[in-house]
Amino acid sequence: MARHHRDGGDHCGGDHRALAQQRDPKACEERAAKAKGMHRDARAACEGKMGAEHQDCMVKQICAESKDAAKCEAAGKERLARREKIREACKDKRGEELKACIREHRSQK
């Protein structure tokens, strides 16, 4: 799944200028485009579901085409649990304090 950064980039290096530094920029772009399409399709399939049901649906949809769907789903659920733990730990913070809290908890794997 491609991660979209504030600068509009993805896993291929953060921005399009960095693509030239990749071993195979074209393949990286193709992977990113495929991931983006899978995410869009998953979002459409899970439309109307809310909360945990929506999150579970998204994980299942995105992992459906994975080589190892069970491993993909386990990693997805682990990511969701870690995200929820961070959200709970940082829920009373705002602004820079929130950013610092998120960074601190993300580094604790």
C-alpha positions as CSV (number, residue, x, y, z in Angstrom):
1,M,0.0,0.0,0.0
2,A,1.4,3.3,-1.0
3,R,2.0,5.9,1.7
4,H,1.1,9.4,0.6
5,H,3.2,12.2,2.0
6,R,2.3,15.8,2.3
7,D,4.5,16.6,-0.7
8,G,2.3,14.3,-2.8
9,G,4.9,11.6,-3.1
10,D,4.8,7.9,-2.3
11,H,7.1,5.0,-1.4
12,C,9.2,5.7,-4.6
13,G,11.3,8.3,-2.8
14,G,8.9,11.0,-1.5
15,D,8.7,13.1,-4.6
16,H,9.1,12.6,-8.3
17,R,12.6,14.1,-8.4
18,A,13.8,11.2,-6.2
19,L,12.5,8.6,-8.7
20,A,15.7,9.0,-10.7
21,Q,17.5,7.6,-7.6
22,Q,15.5,4.4,-7.5
23,R,17.0,1.2,-9.0
24,D,13.9,0.8,-11.2
25,P,11.8,4.0,-11.1
26,K,9.3,2.8,-13.7
27,A,8.6,-0.4,-11.7
28,C,8.3,1.7,-8.5
29,E,5.8,4.0,-10.2
30,E,3.8,0.9,-11.4
31,R,3.7,-0.6,-7.9
32,A,2.6,2.7,-6.4
33,A,-0.2,3.1,-9.1
34,K,-1.3,-0.5,-8.4
35,A,-1.4,0.1,-4.7
36,K,-3.4,3.3,-5.1
37,G,-5.9,1.5,-7.3
38,M,-6.3,-1.3,-4.8
39,H,-6.8,1.2,-2.0
40,R,-9.5,3.1,-4.1
41,D,-11.3,-0.2,-4.9
42,A,-11.1,-1.3,-1.2
43,R,-12.6,2.1,-0.2
44,A,-15.4,1.6,-2.6
45,A,-16.1,-1.9,-1.4
46,C,-16.2,-0.8,2.2
47,E,-18.3,2.3,1.7
48,G,-21.1,2.6,4.2
49,K,-19.3,0.7,6.9
50,M,-18.1,2.6,10.0
51,G,-15.4,2.3,12.6
52,A,-13.9,-1.1,13.3
53,E,-16.1,-2.8,10.7
54,H,-14.7,-0.4,8.0
55,Q,-11.1,-0.9,9.1
56,D,-11.5,-4.7,9.1
57,C,-13.1,-4.5,5.6
58,M,-10.3,-2.3,4.3
59,V,-7.6,-4.7,5.6
60,K,-9.4,-7.7,4.0
61,Q,-10.0,-6.0,0.7
62,I,-6.4,-4.7,0.4
63,C,-5.0,-8.1,1.4
64,A,-7.3,-10.2,-0.8
65,E,-4.8,-10.0,-3.7
66,S,-1.7,-10.5,-1.6
67,K,0.5,-13.5,-2.0
68,D,0.0,-14.4,1.6
69,A,-3.4,-12.9,2.6
70,A,-3.3,-14.3,6.2
71,K,0.1,-12.7,6.8
72,C,-1.1,-9.4,5.2
73,E,-4.2,-9.4,7.4
74,A,-2.3,-10.1,10.6
75,A,0.1,-7.2,9.8
76,G,-2.8,-4.9,9.0
77,K,-4.6,-5.7,12.2
78,E,-1.3,-5.2,14.1
79,R,-0.9,-1.8,12.4
80,L,-4.5,-0.8,13.4
81,A,-3.9,-1.9,17.0
82,R,-0.6,0.1,17.2
83,R,-2.5,3.1,15.7
84,E,-5.3,2.8,18.2
85,K,-2.7,2.6,21.1
86,I,-1.0,5.8,19.9
87,R,-4.4,7.5,19.4
88,E,-5.4,6.6,23.0
89,A,-2.0,7.7,24.5
90,C,-2.1,11.1,22.7
91,K,-5.8,11.9,22.7
92,D,-5.5,14.9,25.0
93,K,-2.7,16.6,23.1
94,R,-2.9,19.2,20.3
95,G,-0.5,20.9,18.0
96,E,3.3,20.4,18.4
97,E,2.7,18.4,21.7
98,L,0.5,15.9,19.7
99,K,3.1,15.6,17.0
100,A,5.8,14.9,19.6
101,C,3.6,12.4,21.3
102,I,2.9,10.5,18.1
103,R,6.6,10.5,17.1
104,E,7.5,9.2,20.6
105,H,5.0,6.3,20.5
106,R,5.7,5.4,16.9
107,S,9.4,4.8,17.7
108,Q,8.4,2.4,20.5
109,K,7.9,-0.8,18.5
